[in-house]
Amino acid sequence: MLIAGNVALITGGASGLGEATARHLHAQGATVVIFDRDEDRGHEIMRQVGERATFVGGSVLSEDDTNQAIEVATSLGAYRILVACAGGATGGGRTIDRNGAPHSLEVFSDTINLNVVGTFNSLRLSAAAMSAQEPANDDGERGVVVATASIAGFEGQIGQIAYGSAKAAIIGMTLIAARDLSAVGIRVNTIAPGTMGTRAWDKAPASLRENLEAKVPFPKRFGHPEEFAELAAHLITNRYINAQVVRIDGAIRFDPK
């Protein structure tokens, strides 16, 4: 799928990996729609990026909000690209804590909803819109989706039962969605990042970051959000990559804790 000349919707596009992806796809010639709950930051990025950038405020958990973002995307041209970055951890904890108390069901449900339900909601509604368009190329491709998981979905650590389960579900969704959407020419791939240097780490103790960086085999640092964005762009443009979950992690494998 070509990036230039097409419309890309980026959920969670006002920070971190989503922001980097929105900026990168825009630089590659896409019209970008940034969809996020953070309206102040979203409008600021839109102003910084300039022409061919639009912000829509809302939540991926809302069908109305997500449909509004997709309607904006379709109004701007050929809506062909979804990069679903909205997600994250809403709280941690073991299945039972040291005192034998069970994990909060509310925290577990909130984490599943934000990551799994939010990703699926944007995927299903986007696929419906993309499938109504004429094919973009001689392969019959109508659209491409890039979801965001985590290496915690492969080797979640102690205390990550909610987050790891949520990201594992996105990993599992990838092949099924790609098979479901093959008939209408929509590819689905997922990126599983390791330790990435987003603003979320700004408030963390320097010692914690240094300890994690030392565990990365090579290169011994956190990943740059721009490296995630470059991988997303490759998954968008390479037509034969479908139903894949690609790790971007410097070869790190999480210890149990």
N, C-alpha and C positions, 0 to 999 in steps of 0.2 A: 504494500500500500504506500502510495506517495504521501509524504508529509506536506510538502508545499502545495498550497491551493485547497487543502481540505480543512475541515473544522475538527478540532480536538477538544473534548471535554475532560477536564482533570478534576476529580473529586479530591477533597483535601488539598486543594491547590494553593492555599494561602500560607503554607508553611512547609518546611522540611523537604521531603522527597517530592511532594506534589508541586511545591513552588519551583524547585529546580527543574522539574519536568515541564511545567508550563513555560518557563523562560526558554528552555532548550528547544521545545517544539516550535515556539514562536520564532526563534532565531532561524529555524529551519524552514520557515515560510508558512506555517500553519496559522489559521485563525484559532485563538484559544479562548475557551470559556472556563473560567476559574470558578469552581463551585465549592463553597466552604461556609461554615458557621461564623467565622471571624470576619465580620463585615469591614471593620476598620482596616485590618491588614489586607483583606482582599481588594478593597478599593485602592489602597496604596500601591499594591503590586500592579494593578491594572493601569494606574497612572504612570508608573515607572516603565512598564513595558510599552505602553502607547498604542498606536494604531494596531488593529486586529486583535485586541484583547478586551474581553468583557468579563465582568464579575457578576455572579448570581449568588445571593446569600441563601442559605438553607441547609437542611440536614438530609443526608443520604437515607435516613430512616423514615423520611416522609415521602410518600408517593407523590403528593402534590408538589412539594419542593423539587423533587428530582425530575418530575415531568416538566416543571417550569424551566429548569436548567436545560433539559433536552429540547424543549420548544425554542428556547433562545438559540441553541446550537444549530438547529435545523433552519432557523430563520436567517442564519448568517452564511449559509452555503451548504455544501455536501458534508453532512455529519458522518464521518467515517471512523473516528478514533476515540476510544474511551480509555483513559488511564485512571484506574480506581486506586487512589492512594489514601482515602479516608479510612481511619482506623487507629488502633493503638490500645494500650493497656489502660483499663479503668480501675485497676487495683490488683494486688497480688495476694498470695497466701497459699498455704499447703492444703491438701484435701482435708486433713484434720491438723490442727495446730498442736503445739507441744503439750497443751493441756487437754487434748482430746476433743476440742470443740470443732464442729464441722465448718468447712469453708462457707462463706456467705453465698447464698444462692442468688441474691440480688447482684452482687459483684460479678459472679459467673455469667448470669443472664445478660447483664449490661455489656460485658465484654464480647459475648457471642453476638449480641444484637449489633453493636457498633461495627464489628469486623465482618462477620459472616452475612448477617441480614442486610447491612448497608451495602456491602459489595454486591450481593445477589440482586438487590433492588436496582442499583444503577446498571448492572449487567442486563437484567431482563428487560428493563424499559428501554435501554439504549439499543439492544438487539432488535426489539420490535420496530424502532424508528429506522435503524439501518437496513433492516430487511425489506422495507418498503421502497428503497431506492433502487435505481438501475445499477448493475455491476460497474465497478470502476476500472476493470482491466480484463484481459482475455482469459484469465483464470476464473472469472465470475465472482471476484471478491467484492463484497459490499461493505465490509467493515472489519475492524480489528479491536480486540479488547486486551488490555494488559492489566492484570490484577496485582495486588501487593500482598504477599504473605510474609514470612520471616523464617530464618533458620530455626527459630524456636518451634516451628511447626514440625521440624524433623527431630530435633534433640532438645526439647524443652527442659529447662532446669527445675530443680526443686523450688516450689513457690510460684511456678508459671502455669499451673494447671488450667487456668482460665484463658490466658493469652495464648499459650501453646496449643490448646485445643481449638481455639478460634482460627489460628493461622493454619493448623493442620486441615481444618475444614475447607479453607480456601484452596489449599493444595489439592485436596480431593475433588473439589468442584471443577478444577481446570479441565481435566480430560472429559468429564461428562458434559460440561458446557460446550467444549469444542466439538464433541460428537453431535450434540443436540443441534448446534448451529451450522454444521457443515453443509446441510442441505440448502442453506440460504447464503453461503459464501462468507461467513463471519469466522475469523480465527480468534482463538482465546489462548493466551499464555499468561504465566505468572512469574513475577520476580520474588525471590526469597532473599532479602538483604540480611547481612550480618550486622556488625556494629558500624553504624553510619554516623558521621559527624554532623548531626542536625542541631538546631538551637535547643532541643530538648536536653542536651548534655551541658548547656551553659551553667546551670545551677548545681550540677553534680560536683562532688569533691574531685580535685585534680588527681588525687591518688587513685580513685576508682577508675578514672579514664586511663591513666598510665598503666594500671594493672591489666585492664582489658586489652589495651594496645599491645602489651608485651606478649599476650597469648595468641596474637595473630601471626601465623607463620610468615607470610610475606604478601604485600608489604606491611611492615610493622606499624600500622596506623589505623585509624578509623577510615572507613570509606567516605569519599566525598559524595554529597548528594548529586553533583553533576555526573558522577560515574553511573549512578542509578539511572539518571535521565538519558545518558548515552545508550545504555543497555535497552531501555524502553524504546528509544528511537530505532534501534536495530531490530527489535522484535516487531515493530510496526512495519518496517520496510522490507524485511526478508519474508517473502510470501510462503516459503516452504517450512517455516518454523510454526508449528501448531501443536497445541495441547502440551506444551513444555513448561516445566517449573525450573527456572534457572537461578542458581545460587550466585550471589555476588558478596563474597565474604572473606577474601584473602586466605582461604583454606582453613579458617577457624572452625573448630567443632566444640560446642559448648560442653564444659564439664557438668557433672550432675548438679553442682552448686558453686 
